[in-house]
Amino acid sequence: MSASSKQFLMSRPRRMRRDAFSRRLMRENVITTNDLIYPVFVLEGEQRQEEVASMPGVVRQSIDHLLQTAAECVRLGIPALALFPVVDQAGKSLDAREAYNPQGLVPRAVRALKQAHPELGIITDVALDPFTSHGHDGILREGEIVNDETVDQLVRAAVAQADAGSDIIAPSDMMDGRIGAIRRGLDAAGHQNVGIMSYATKFASCYYGPYREAISTSGLLK
């Protein structure tokens, strides 16, 4: 470029990258602990921890261990936990009724977490696959997942979790109409301030398969 034409170069964005301070001011994405959600897998019993083979370093843990994990998250400034249940076979059924048991594993875990760390956000997974004896994420009738009956159970589960103190409900099924139904069910139960998280992120991630092993449902599917 000749000396005479340089004066017409109006855009020089490189000048803003020259100094450390200006690069810091204009950095688009900065990840801090404020952006993190810590996923945890809870199981029945006391003083129990089980390694998840498909997720090295991740464990299934009983509520007493979970409280210790939560305390560490609070210390580190992590704002929320995402809770996933690992249900014993005795708690599974064709209609997944344990999903909305107010004394079930998830409500008990949520209540314990909220009592110990009320400032910690609690996100609970609403799905039927941890609770169905066949491992499918819905009510199975003559080899077919029935949409509307499944949605009814999902709503009951969401309300039970909100009653226990869940801050955000995270549906992870694929039923038509379930978001609107859950929202109506939460509002009718007085939980207008309980949020609903999109399923898109988890479903699109590479952890979908390992997640099914983590909650002990992958081997049940036919």
N, C-alpha and C positions, 0 to 999 in steps of 0.2 A: 504494500500500500504506500503510495507516495505521500510526501509531507503535506501537499495541498489537499488531499482527500481525507486525511485523518480528522480534520475539523468537523466532518459530516457524520462521524461515528457517534451517534447520540446515546446509544445503549452500551454501557460498560459495567455489567453486573459483577465482573471480577473484582472491582474495587471494594465491593462489600465483603469479599472473602479474604481480604488482605490481612486483617487484624483479628486476633483471637476474640476480642470483645464483641466485634460486629458479627462474627460467625455465631457466637453464643446468642446474641439478640435475635437472629433470624433463623435459628435452627427450627425446623418444622416439627419434629417429633422428639419428645423427651419422655422416656419411660421411667417412672418412679414406682415405689410401692403403692402409690395411689391408684395405679392402673391394674393392680393384680387382684385376682380371685384365687384362693387356695382350695383345690378340690380335695375332699377327704372321703374315705370309704369307712362306714361304721358297721360293726357287727355286734351281735348279742354277746353277753357274758361280762366277765371282769378280768382285768389284767391279760387281755388277749391282743396279740398282734400277729398278722399273717402276711408274709411277703406276697406281692403280686408278680408272678413270673414274667408277665408281658410288660410290666412297667418297673424296671429296676429302681430300687430306692423308694418305691411306693408301697404302703402297707394298708391292709384292712385293720381296723382297730376298734376295740370296745370303747364305750363312752368315757370311762375313766382315763384312758390314754388320750382320747379325743380332746378332753379338757386341757390336758398338758400341751397338746399340739396347738390348740386355740390360744393358750396363754403365750406361746412362742410367737404366734402370728400377731397378736396384739403388741408384743414387745418390738417386733420388727416393723410395725406400722402397716401391716396388710389389712385392708379395710373389711374384707368379707371372706367367708367360707362357703363353698358349694358342697352340699351334703348329699351323699349317695348311699343307700342302704344295701347291705348284704344280708339277705333274709334266709334263715334256716329253712330247710325243706318242709319242716312241720308247719311253717307259717305260710306256705304257698297253697293256692287253691285255684279251681277253674275260674271263679269269679273275682279273684284278687281282693277279697274282702279285707285282708289285713292292711291293704293300702290306706284305708281310712279309719283304722282302729285308733281311737284317741290315746290308747296306752301302748301303741305299737312302737317299733324301734325308732322311727323318724321323729314322731312327736316327743318321745322321751329325750332323745338327743337334743332336739331344738330347745326344749325347756331347760335342760341342764346347761347348755351353752349360753342361753340368754340370762340365766340366773348368775352364772359365773362371770360373763363378759357382756353386759347389756349393750355396750357400745359397738360390739362386733356385728357386722351385717351377716345375716344367715340366709342363704339361697338354697331352696330345697327342690330336688328333682321330682317332678310329678310324672310318673310312668307306671304302667302295670307290670312290665316284664320282671321286676324283682319279686313280684308277688304271685305270678301265675305259675301253676304247676307245669305248664308246657313251655314256658319261657318266651312266649310271644307277647308283644306289647299291646294286648287288647283281649277282649272277651272272644273266645273261639266257640263257634256254633257250626257243627257239621262241616268242619274244615275251613270255615270262613270267619275272618275277623268282623264282628258286627259293630258298625260304627257308632250308632246312637247309644247303645247300651254301654259301650266302652267310654263314651264321653260322660255319661252319667256317673260312672265310677271315678273318672278323672276329676270331676267337679267335687265329689265327696272327699277325695284324697286332698285336693287343694285346700278345701275349707278346713279339714282336720289339721293340716300343716300350719295354716294361718292361725287357727285357734291356739296352737301351741306356741306361736311367736315368730314364725317365719316372716322375713321381711320381703322376700321376692320369691315368687313361684316360677319354676322353670320347667314347663312342659317339654317332654322329649318323645312324644309319640307322633303319629302322622294322621290322626283322625280329623276328618272334616268338621269344622265348626267348633272345635274344642276351645279355642281362645275366647271367642265370644261367650260361650257357655261358662267357662271358668270365671271370666270377668263378672258376669251376672251373678254367679254363685257367690263369689267373694263379696260383692257389694251387698247382696241380700243378707249375708251373714255379718255385716258390719265391718268388713275389711276393705273399705274403699281406698285406703292408703297402702295396701299391699300391692307391690308391682308384679308384672309378668315379664319374664325374660324370653327373648326370641330363642328358638331352637336352632337357628341357622348355623351359628358358629360351631356348636358341638358336632352337629351332623356332618359338617363339611371338613372336620378335622381328621387327621390321621390316627386319632386316638379312639375312634368309634369301636373298632374291633377289640383292642386291648381293654376298653371300658367294659365290654360285655363279659370278658373273662374276670375283670376285677369285681363285678357284682355277682359272679357265679351263675350266669344265665346262658352262656354261649353253648354249653353242652346239652341244654334242654331242648333246643330247637330241633324239629323234625324235618 
